[in-house]
Amino acid sequence: MSDALRKVDFEKGLVYEGDDSRIIKVMRRAQAGEGIKVAFLGGSITQGSLASTPQKCYAYRTYEWWEKAFPKAQISYWNAGIGGTTSHLGVGRVQEEVLSQKPDFVIVEFSVNDPDRDPHFQETYESLVRRILSAEWKPALMLVHNVRYDDGGNAEEIHRPVGAHYHLPSVSMKPSIYAEVERGTIPKREITPDDLHPNDLGHELVAGVITCFLEKVLAKARDVETGAEEDKDSFLPLPEPMTKSSYETVERMRNYQITPLENKGFTKDDTPQQCIADCFKRGWTATQKGARISFEVEGSNIAVQYRKTIRKPAPVATLYLDGDRENGVILDANFEETWGDCLYLETVLEHGKAGKHLVEIEITQTHEEDKESFYLVSLIAGGRV
């Protein structure tokens, strides 16, 4: 066992015990030999960035815990992590990429992707939580808060109140793993090469915080008498939302889900998508100044997804909402960071007028030496006022 594994007090990672009855229900089914699916939704850490193999990431290690804990059950694994994405995209894609799989146990992890102290992301995070908890088969949900290892920063300030409001079990790397980094007992470079993404050992520690809590729940599940468990109504009703939670019904639309009203100069990309994280597929591309495409969408919240690329220069587009040519939104495909291409999400309407809206996108700037096309990935729209 690594010294780091001995130094971390995994129990300190439990920041809110919440109501574990949904998890117990899933565990009781697994004990009886039923098939169980565990799913993970989050950013690059969930995707497994900087783990040496997909099987070394915290999500897969957590899945392996379920396999070992319930040898009689067929445990299935579903990883819906996409690097550089927030809970805003999470709520837009959760139906298609997670809930469509009907998972029994779900982990959500966006605390190093959502900006700190931003009410917009508290609302999208709550909307995502409510969307999962409202699924008809009542999946169990657990919240995971990762951390930046240079300064201990994350979005717990806005995420933890959501977890508490819905009585959701929540664990954090801040009082557990990061506490030892801050204390100096674990050198940062032993567990992360970039102060954010865990290496294999770091992922093992994150999984340790999660499974430490699951071990406690498992002990309770084993102690529950079958009759009492079956008689208990384990599903708490959803409380009133703490934010407007207007993103609960938004959907992401790619080129096989929405047809442009007009298309002059954009090319539909029908390249097959290899996996969920293969995200620059099934959109539209354009290279020429003046190319334009328009859509009709419905809802009070609208956002567009496009690629910001490190291969610069790249075209710049302008988005016009409902024909307003005076207040266009700039969609600049040139990425200022260097870590890789970004699946960028631009909010163009929030808490607006419910109903149908016209979204027009036009390429307004190109360069002779452009190295990439403009890539429109999707639109996200819906919600209530």
C-alpha positions in Angstrom: 0.0 0.0 0.0 1.3 3.5 -0.9 2.2 5.8 2.0 -0.4 8.3 0.6 -3.2 5.7 1.0 -2.2 5.4 4.7 -2.0 9.1 5.2 -5.5 10.1 4.0 -8.3 9.8 6.5 -11.0 8.8 4.0 -13.8 9.2 6.5 -13.2 13.0 6.6 -14.3 13.1 3.0 -17.9 12.6 4.0 -19.2 16.2 4.1 -22.9 15.3 4.2 -24.3 11.9 5.0 -27.8 12.7 3.8 -30.4 10.1 3.1 -28.9 6.8 2.0 -32.1 4.9 1.6 -32.0 4.9 -2.2 -28.4 3.5 -2.2 -29.5 0.9 0.4 -32.3 -0.1 -1.9 -29.9 -0.6 -4.8 -27.5 -2.6 -2.6 -30.3 -4.9 -1.4 -31.2 -5.6 -5.0 -27.5 -6.4 -5.8 -27.3 -8.7 -2.7 -30.2 -10.6 -4.2 -28.3 -11.0 -7.5 -30.1 -8.5 -9.6 -28.3 -6.7 -12.4 -27.1 -3.2 -11.4 -25.8 -0.3 -13.5 -23.5 2.3 -12.0 -23.1 5.6 -14.0 -20.8 8.6 -13.7 -21.4 12.1 -15.1 -18.8 14.8 -14.8 -15.8 16.5 -16.4 -12.3 15.4 -17.2 -11.5 13.8 -13.8 -14.6 11.6 -14.3 -13.6 10.9 -17.9 -10.3 9.7 -16.5 -7.9 12.4 -17.7 -4.2 11.6 -16.8 -5.0 8.1 -15.5 -2.7 5.7 -17.3 -5.6 3.5 -18.5 -9.4 3.9 -18.4 -9.4 1.2 -15.7 -7.2 3.3 -13.4 -9.7 6.3 -13.1 -11.7 6.8 -9.9 -15.0 6.0 -11.7 -13.8 2.5 -12.8 -12.3 1.8 -9.4 -15.6 2.7 -7.8 -17.3 0.3 -10.2 -14.8 -2.4 -9.3 -15.8 -1.9 -5.6 -19.4 -2.7 -6.6 -18.3 -5.8 -8.4 -16.3 -7.0 -5.4 -19.0 -6.1 -2.9 -21.7 -8.0 -4.8 -20.2 -11.0 -6.6 -23.6 -12.6 -7.3 -24.8 -9.5 -9.2 -24.0 -8.5 -12.8 -22.7 -4.9 -12.3 -22.6 -2.7 -15.4 -20.4 0.4 -15.9 -21.3 3.6 -17.7 -18.9 6.6 -17.8 -20.3 9.9 -19.2 -17.4 12.1 -18.3 -16.4 14.8 -20.8 -13.4 17.0 -20.1 -13.8 20.8 -19.7 -17.6 20.7 -19.3 -19.9 22.1 -16.7 -23.2 21.1 -15.1 -24.9 23.4 -17.7 -24.0 20.9 -20.4 -24.5 18.1 -17.9 -28.2 18.9 -17.5 -28.5 19.3 -21.3 -27.1 15.8 -22.0 -28.1 13.8 -19.0 -31.3 12.4 -20.6 -29.5 11.2 -23.8 -26.2 10.1 -22.3 -27.1 8.9 -18.8 -30.7 8.5 -18.0 -31.4 6.6 -21.3 -29.2 3.8 -19.8 -31.5 3.6 -16.7 -28.7 3.6 -14.2 -29.4 2.4 -10.6 -26.6 4.4 -8.9 -25.3 7.7 -10.3 -22.3 9.9 -9.3 -22.3 13.5 -10.3 -18.9 15.4 -10.3 -18.7 19.0 -11.5 -17.1 20.9 -8.6 -13.8 21.8 -10.4 -15.6 22.6 -13.7 -18.4 24.9 -12.5 -17.1 28.3 -11.6 -17.0 29.2 -7.9 -19.8 31.2 -6.4 -21.7 31.7 -9.7 -25.5 31.5 -9.2 -26.0 30.4 -12.8 -24.1 27.2 -12.1 -25.9 26.6 -8.8 -29.1 26.6 -10.8 -27.8 24.3 -13.5 -26.4 22.0 -10.9 -29.7 21.9 -9.0 -31.6 21.3 -12.2 -29.3 18.4 -13.0 -29.9 16.9 -9.5 -33.6 17.3 -9.8 -33.6 15.7 -13.3 -31.9 12.6 -12.0 -33.9 12.3 -8.8 -37.1 12.6 -10.8 -36.4 9.7 -13.1 -39.3 7.2 -12.8 -37.2 4.3 -11.5 -35.8 6.5 -8.7 -32.0 6.0 -9.1 -29.7 6.6 -6.2 -27.6 9.7 -6.5 -24.3 10.6 -4.8 -22.4 13.9 -5.2 -18.6 14.0 -5.5 -16.6 17.3 -5.0 -13.1 17.2 -6.5 -10.6 20.0 -5.7 -7.8 22.0 -7.3 -4.6 20.9 -5.5 -2.8 24.2 -5.9 -5.2 26.3 -3.8 -8.0 24.0 -2.6 -10.5 25.7 -4.8 -13.8 24.3 -6.1 -17.5 25.1 -6.3 -18.5 23.4 -3.0 -19.8 26.8 -1.8 -22.7 26.6 -4.3 -22.9 22.8 -4.7 -23.0 21.6 -1.1 -26.2 23.5 -0.3 -27.9 21.8 -3.2 -26.8 18.4 -1.8 -28.0 19.3 1.6 -31.4 20.6 0.2 -32.0 17.2 -1.4 -30.5 15.1 1.5 -27.9 13.6 -0.9 -24.8 11.8 0.3 -21.8 14.0 -0.6 -18.1 13.5 -0.4 -15.2 16.0 -0.9 -11.5 15.7 -1.6 -10.9 19.1 0.2 -11.1 17.9 3.9 -9.6 14.5 3.0 -6.9 14.4 0.3 -6.3 18.1 -0.1 -5.9 18.5 3.7 -2.9 16.2 3.6 -1.4 18.1 0.6 -1.9 21.4 2.4 -0.4 19.9 5.5 2.6 18.7 3.5 2.3 15.1 4.3 1.5 14.2 0.7 3.5 16.1 -2.0 1.3 17.4 -4.8 3.3 15.8 -7.5 2.9 12.4 -5.9 -0.8 12.5 -6.8 -1.3 15.1 -9.6 1.0 16.4 -12.4 -0.9 19.6 -13.0 -2.5 20.5 -9.7 -6.0 19.4 -11.0 -6.1 16.0 -12.6 -5.2 13.0 -10.5 -2.6 10.5 -11.6 -3.2 6.8 -11.0 -2.5 7.2 -7.3 -4.6 10.3 -7.1 -7.6 8.5 -8.7 -7.1 5.7 -6.3 -7.4 8.2 -3.4 -10.5 9.8 -4.9 -12.1 6.3 -5.2 -11.1 5.6 -1.6 -13.0 8.6 -0.3 -16.1 7.4 -2.3 -15.9 3.7 -1.3 -15.2 4.5 2.3 -18.7 5.9 2.5 -20.2 3.1 0.4 -18.7 0.6 2.8 -20.6 2.3 5.6 -23.8 2.1 3.6 -23.2 -1.5 2.8 -22.9 -2.4 6.5 -26.3 -0.8 7.0 -27.7 -2.6 4.0 -26.6 -5.9 5.5 -28.2 -5.1 8.8 -31.6 -4.1 7.4 -34.1 -6.9 7.8 -35.7 -7.8 4.4 -39.3 -7.2 5.6 -38.6 -3.8 7.1 -36.7 -2.7 4.0 -39.5 -3.7 1.7 -42.1 -1.9 3.8 -40.2 1.3 4.1 -41.0 4.1 1.6 -37.4 5.0 0.9 -38.1 7.7 -1.6 -38.3 11.2 -0.2 -40.5 13.6 -2.2 -38.6 16.3 -3.9 -38.7 19.6 -2.0 -39.4 22.9 -3.7 -36.3 24.1 -5.6 -33.9 26.4 -3.8 -33.1 28.3 -7.1 -35.4 28.9 -10.1 -34.2 25.5 -11.3 -35.4 26.5 -14.8 -32.9 24.2 -16.6 -34.7 20.9 -15.7 -36.3 20.5 -19.1 -33.5 21.7 -21.4 -32.2 19.4 -24.1 -29.1 19.4 -26.2 -29.7 19.2 -30.0 -27.2 18.1 -32.5 -27.5 17.7 -36.3 -29.6 14.6 -36.1 -32.0 16.2 -33.6 -32.7 19.6 -35.2 -33.0 20.8 -38.8 -31.8 24.3 -39.7 -34.4 26.8 -41.0 -31.7 28.1 -43.3 -28.2 26.9 -44.2 -25.9 28.7 -46.5 -22.3 27.6 -46.3 -22.4 25.3 -43.2 -21.6 21.6 -43.8 -23.3 18.9 -41.7 -20.8 16.6 -40.1 -22.1 13.0 -40.2 -18.8 11.4 -38.9 -19.7 8.6 -36.5 -19.1 9.5 -32.8 -16.8 6.8 -31.3 -17.7 7.5 -27.7 -19.3 10.1 -25.4 -16.1 12.0 -25.0 -15.6 12.1 -28.8 -17.5 15.4 -28.7 -16.6 17.3 -31.9 -18.9 15.2 -34.1 -22.5 15.4 -35.3 -22.4 19.2 -35.7 -21.9 21.7 -38.5 -18.7 23.3 -39.9 -18.1 26.5 -41.9 -14.9 28.2 -43.2 -16.1 31.1 -45.4 -17.0 34.6 -44.2 -20.7 35.2 -44.7 -21.7 31.6 -44.2 -24.8 31.5 -42.0 -27.2 29.0 -40.4 -30.4 29.5 -38.4 -32.6 27.5 -36.1 -35.9 27.8 -34.3 -35.8 26.6 -30.7 -38.2 26.8 -27.9 -37.7 27.7 -24.2 -36.7 30.4 -21.8 -33.0 29.3 -21.7 -30.8 29.0 -24.8 -27.1 28.2 -25.2 -24.9 27.2 -28.1 -21.9 24.9 -28.1 -19.0 25.4 -30.3 -15.3 24.5 -30.5 -12.6 26.8 -29.3 -9.4 25.6 -30.8 -5.7 25.9 -30.0 -5.0 25.6 -33.8 -5.1 29.3 -34.5 -6.1 31.4 -36.2 -9.7 30.2 -36.6 -12.9 31.9 -37.8 -15.1 34.1 -35.6 -18.9 34.0 -35.8 -21.7 36.2 -34.5 -25.0 35.0 -33.1 -28.2 37.0 -33.4 -31.2 36.2 -31.3 -34.7 36.9 -32.5 -33.4 39.2 -35.3 -31.6 41.6 -33.0 -28.7 42.7 -35.2 -27.6 45.4 -32.8 -26.6 43.0 -29.9 -24.9 40.1 -31.5 -23.1 37.5 -29.4 -19.5 36.9 -30.5 -18.5 33.2 -30.9 -14.7 33.3 -31.2 -13.3 29.9 -32.1 -9.7 31.0 -31.0 -8.9 29.5 -27.6 -6.7 31.4 -25.3 -5.6 28.3 -23.3 -3.1 25.8 -24.5 -4.3 22.5 -23.0 -6.4 21.5 -26.0 -9.6 22.2 -27.9 -12.5 23.3 -25.7 -16.1 22.3 -26.0 -17.3 25.8 -25.2 -20.8 26.7 -24.1 -22.2 30.2 -24.6 -25.4 31.2 -22.8 -27.4 33.5 -25.0 -30.7 33.7 -23.1 -31.5 32.9 -19.5 -34.8 33.3 -17.7 -36.1 34.9 -20.9 -39.5 34.8 -22.6 -40.8 31.3 -22.9 -41.7 30.3 -26.4 -40.1 30.0 -29.8 -36.9 31.9 -30.6 -34.9 32.4 -33.7 -31.1 31.7 -33.5 -29.0 32.9 -36.4 -25.2 32.3 -36.6 -23.0 34.0 -39.2 -19.3 33.7 -39.9 -18.2 37.3 -39.5 -14.4 37.1 -39.5 -11.9 34.8 -41.2 -8.2 34.8 -41.9 -6.2 33.8 -44.9 -4.1 31.4 -42.8 -7.0 29.9 -40.8 -6.0 26.5 -39.5 -9.4 25.2 -38.5 -13.0 25.6 -39.5 -15.7 27.0 -37.2 -17.4 24.0 -35.6 -20.9 24.4 -34.2 -21.5 21.4 -32.0 -25.0 21.8 -30.7 -27.8 24.0 -29.3 -29.2 23.6 -25.8 -32.7 25.0 -25.2 -35.7 24.6 -23.1 -36.6 25.4 -19.5 -39.3 27.4 -17.9 -39.4 31.0 -16.7 
